[in-house]
């Protein structure tokens, strides 16, 4: 059975509890002294014990951690409370240990563990468990998390409902704002609150000797100038990444500063980039002077009530696999790893890993290919399980019709039914695990909380 009020590592109060937490607390009665092996032994203890280990008299341990993690602050934030970097350092030491092995819940091989987020960190998840190996996590699972968080319908809600105070969000893809007055397509990004931000960019008008600079202010334009300065001085201009088209969104060619040290050139057709490179290499000194001194050339772009054209590439199979992975992680975390390793769950394992994806062959011409054997998405805003809100995610596990099933509701809007596997059981706990969207906590709902949400759901 599941303790209704337990939380996982990285939760609101910073303690490591749940199944492993109870065991860890019993084991923590032993001595806290010792070397790096003892630190690994205490990794899953309450943080008070962890900080006691590294904050004791064993200076050798502290020096060892500092040498491995020179950028980590190994000092407690307050007496008796471990900093998050301290906890991360302890986890990394333990996970990098050659003598620590787990059975990965996906490949089922015995390997060193990886720091798997039960719900993707990019969606606001803060709970981690050593339930996967590094191979599965880095090569398959993490890319799935990114597909769900950045390249899916869910990504729109992530950008809309993640407050700026939590962490910065960008909606992946090619997005444009069209300025009809100047006939300019400006590259933009959508950030927290679906707020459009203009990338600093240098526009070249086709067929005429005309340029314009747009950005969010003088500082961003100066960053663009510095970026081009570096490309010219280091002779790396022609290695700049070139994006081609779409032609209807390329009234100008434009060099865009995507990040502080990363940019690209967008042109209408392949080959146009040579003209831009030639102009920059031969005339950059003059262009630079004009950009920095001529107010007509440097336009500060502000977008009020904008129309933004979105370009977002979505692979539904990746979205569905990522949702299934989330449900399976919660199963392993809240019901147990041994249960998740049962052979009845092998088909869903193969599906998540991408080894068995079966898109329907008899679909209509205009139907998107997607394997729906394990996942079915319901309408946006419709939640078939418990009431949920836009500031949280909810994963509900239940047993029905001889199958272990889950309902995954993200941002209170996007709900998915997941079939984890057929298995013969006489008893199975109903589990509902709530995660914030801000990395600010998670917990398993109590029966009272589930009942209250059920009443709210029925009253809708």
N, C-alpha and C positions, 0 to 999 in steps of 0.2 A: 504494500500500500504506500501511498504518497502522503507525506506530511503536508497538510493544507497550507501552512503559513511559512514554509521554508523559502529561502532565497539562495541564489548561486553566487559564486565568486564574482566580485565586481559589482555587487548590488548596492542599494542605497547606503547601507551601513558599512560596506566594505568588508564584511566577514565572509569566510568560506564555509558554507553550510550545506544542507542537503544530505544525501546518502553518505558521500565521502566525508562531509563535514563532521557528522556524528562520530564516525570511526576515527577521524583525525583528532577530535577532542579527547577521545578515550586514550589514544596513543600519546597525546601531548603531555600526559602526566609524567613521562620519563624525563631524563636530563635534557636540557637544551644546549649543552655544550658540545663541542666537537668540530670536525672539519667540514669540508664541502659536502661530503656524503651525508652528514647530519642535516645540513641545510636542505638537501633534496628530500630527506626523510620528513622534514617538517614543512615541506612546501604546501601541503593541503591543510595545514593547521590554521586555526584562527590567526588573524594578523598580529594579534598581541603576542602570540608565541613566536611568530616569524621575526618580528622586530626585536624580540628578546634575544634571538639567536645572533643576529648581526650587530646588535647594539651592545653585546656583552664585552668580555675582556679579550676575546679572541681576535686580535688585530690582524692576524694573518688572513682570516676569512674576509674581513672588510677589504684588505689590500687586494686580495684575489678578485673579489667582485668589482672593485674599482678599476682594476687592470682590464677586465673583460668588458666592462661597460663604462668607459671613461666619460660619457656624456650623461650618465644617470646620477641623480642626486640620491645618495644612499643614506641620507639623514631623514629621520622621521619628521613629518610635518608638525606634530605635537608629541609631547611625551606619551609613550604608550600607543601611538598610532603610526602605522607605516605609511609612507608616501606611496603613490601609485607606481613611481619608477622603481622603488624598492621591491614592490611586489612583482613587477615585470622582470626585474633582474633575477629574483629568486626563481621565477618560473623558467626563465631562459637557461639558467644554470642546470636546473633539474631536467628540462627537456633535451638539453644537449648532451646529457650524460649517456655514455655508451652502454651502461649497465641498466638503463631504464627502458623497458619494452612494454608495449601494450598490443592488444589485438585490435586492429583498425576495424571500425564497424562497417566500412565500405569494401575494402579489398580483402578483409579478414586475415591479413598477414600479420605476423608478429614483427613489429618495427618500433623504433623510437617514436614517441608521441609528438604531435604538433599542437599548437595553440589554436584550437578550433572554436570559433564563436558559434554558440548554439543558434542564435539569430545573427545574421550578418552585421558586422560592425558598421558597414556603410548604411545600413537601415536604422542605426541607433542601438544595436545590440551591444551589451556590455558583459554578458556572461560567457565564460570560456570553460571548456572541459577538455582534458586530454583523451579524446575518443577517436581521433583520426591520426593517421600517419602523415609525415611531411610530404610524401610523394603525392598522395591523394589530395591533400589540402592545397598545396601550391600549384599543382599541374591541372587539377580538375575543379575542385570545389571553390577556390577563390575566384577563378574566372566566371563561374556560375553566379556567385554573389554579385560580381560587378555587372553581369548581364541583367540581373533583376533590378539592381539599384540604379543603373545608369542608362539601360537600353530596353525599357519596357514601359507599358502603361503605368505600372507602379512608380516608375521614375518620375512621372509628372507629379504625383502626390508627394513623393519624397521632397521634390523641390518646393512644392507649395506649403507643406506642413512642418518642415524642419526649421525651427527658429534660428536666426543668425547667431544667437548666443550659444547654441549647442555646438555646431560645427558648420563649416562652409560646404555648400552643395552646388554643383554645376550639372545641368542637364546635358548629357553627352549628345553630340550630333552637330549638324550644320544648320545654324539658325540665322535668319536675315531680317533686317528691318529696311523697308524701302522708303527713301526720302523722295517723294514725287517732285518737289520743288527743284531739287538739284539733280534729279535722276541718278541717285546713288543707292546701291544696295550695300548696306553696312553689315558686316559680320558682328553678331551679338552672342552673348551667352545668357542663359537663364539661371539665376541663382536663387537663394532662399526667398520664399514668398513669391516665386515665379517673377522675380524682378529682373528686367532686362538690363544687362550691362554691355556697354559698347567696348569692344576691343580697340586699343590704339592701333590705327592702320593708315597706311599711305596708299592713296588711290592714284591710278594713272588712267587718264581718259584715252580710249583707243582712237588713233588717227590724228590726234592733236597734241600739242605740247602743253598739257594742262595737268596739274596735280592738285590734290586736296588731302588734308590730314584730318582725321576724326579721332576723338577719344573722349574720355570722361573729364578731362581737365588738363591743365598745363603739365602737371607732373607726369601723367600717363603718356603724353606726347614726348616729353623729354626722355622717358624710358624707351620709347620706340626709337628715337634718334640714337640713343646709346647702344641699342641692340644692333641697328644698322651699322653704326661706327665699328662695332666689333666684327661684324661680318666682313666689312671692307678691309679693315686692318689685318685680319687673320686670313684673308683670301679664302673664306669659306662661303661666300655669298652663293655660289652656284651649287653648293651642296644643300641649300635650303629646300625643304620639302615643298613640292608643288602639287596643288589640288586643281583639278580641271573641272569647270562647270559647277552647276548647271548653267548653260549659256544664257538663259533668261534671267538669271540672278547675277550676271557678270556684265553690268553696264560699264564697269571699270575693272581693270586688273588691280589687285590690292595686296600689299604686303602687310600681314596681320601679326601682331605680337600677341600670341595666345597666353603665354606665361612670361615671367620675368626674363627667362633665358631660352624661350622656345617660341618659334614662330613659323609661319608658312606663307607661301605665295599662292593666291588663287587667280587663275586665268580662265579665259573663255574656252580656248581650244589648245590642245597640246602644241607646243612650239612657240606660243606667245611669250613664254617665260624668257626666251633668249633676248627679245627686245627690251624687256624690263631689266634684265641683268646688265645688258650693255649700257642702258641709260644710267643706271645706278653707279656702275664702275667709272663711267666717264664724266658724270655731272654731279656726283654726290656732294661735293664741296659747295657747289652753288645751291643745290636743293636744300642742303642742311641749313645754310644761312637764311634762306627764304622761310623755311619752316619755323625757325626759332625767332625770327624778327617780323615776319609778315603776318598780321592778324587775319588777313583774307585767306591765307593758305591753311592756317591752323584753326580749324573749326571745333569748338567745344560742343560735343553732341549730348543733348539731353532728349530723352524720349518720354513724352507725355501721352498717356492713353495710346500706347503704341499698338500697331499691328505687327506681330512677329510671325514670320513664316518658318515653321519648324521642319527640320529634316532629321528624322530619328529612325535608325535602322533597328528593327525588332525581330528577334528570332523566338517564336513562341515556344519551341521545344526547350530552349535554354531557360526561358522564364518558368515553364512548368517543372523542369528538373530542379531548378533552384528552390521553388516552393516545396517540392517533395523532399529535398534535402533538409529544409528547415523543419518539416514535420518529423522526419526520421531522427534528426538531432535531438528534438524534444523527447521523442520516444526513448532514445538511449539514455538521456539525462534524467528523465522523471520516472520512467518505468524500470530502466536498468540496462546496462550494456549487455549482460548475458542474455537477456530477453531479445534485444535487438540483433544479436548474433545468431539467433535461431535460423535454420535453413529456410523456413517459410518466408523469410524476408529477402531471400536471394534475388528474386526477380526485380524488386524495387531497387536493390543495390546496383544491379546491372544497368538499370534504367538511369539512375543518377550519375553513374560513372560514364554514361554514354556508350556502353558496350551493346545495348539492346534498345534501339530506338526504331519503332515501327510506324512510320507515317502511312496513313490509309492510301491504298492504291486506287480505290474507286471514288475518289473525291471529285466534286464538280470542277469545271475549268477555272472558275473564279474563287475556289475554296482554298484557303491557306493550309498547307500541309503541317499537321501537328499530331503527335502521338498523344491520344487522350485515354489510354488504357489506365493510367494511374491518377490523372488529374482532370477535373472538370471545373471550369470557372463559371461562377454565377454572375448575374448582372451587377454592374457598379452600384454600390450603395445598398445592395441586398446582402444581408448576412443570415445564412441559414442556421447559424449556431447561436452564440451568445451576443448580447448587445456590446458593441465596441465603439470607440471614439477615434477621431483623427489624430489624437496625440498618443496613440498606442498601437501595438500589434497584439494579436491574440491567437494562440495555437491551442485548439481543443482536441484531445484524443478521446476516442470512444470505441466501443465494440458493437458492431451491428451486422446481422446477416452472416455471421461466421467470418467477418473480416475486421481487422484492426484498421480504423479509419481516422482521419483528422480533418478538421476544418481550420484553414489558415486564413485569418483576416488581417490585412495590412492597411494601416492608416484608416481603419474603420470603414473602408470603401471597397476594397478589392478582396473578395472571398473566393477561396478555392476548396473544393472537396478533394481529399487525397485518399486513395486506397493503398494502404501500406502492405497489405498482404492477407491471404486467407489462412486462418489458423483455428484449430479447435480449442476453445477455452471454456472453462466453467465460470471464471471470474475475471473481470478486468476493471481497473479503476478509471472513472471519468476524470480526466486531468485537463485543466485549463491553465495555460501559462501566459502571463501578461508581460510584455516588454514595452518600455517607453521608446519613443522615437528619438530620444536625445542622449542615449547612453547614461541615463540617470537612474536606472534600476530595473529590476524584474522580479516577479514572484509568482508562485503557484497560487491560484485563487482558492480561497476556502469554500466550503460547501455553501455557506451563507452568501458569499459574494457571487457564486455561480447562480444561486437561486434568484438573487436580486436582479442579475443581468437577464435571466430568463424571463422574469416578469416584465422588465423594460422592453425586451424584444417582442413579447406578445402584445404589448400595448401600442406598438408602432402602427 
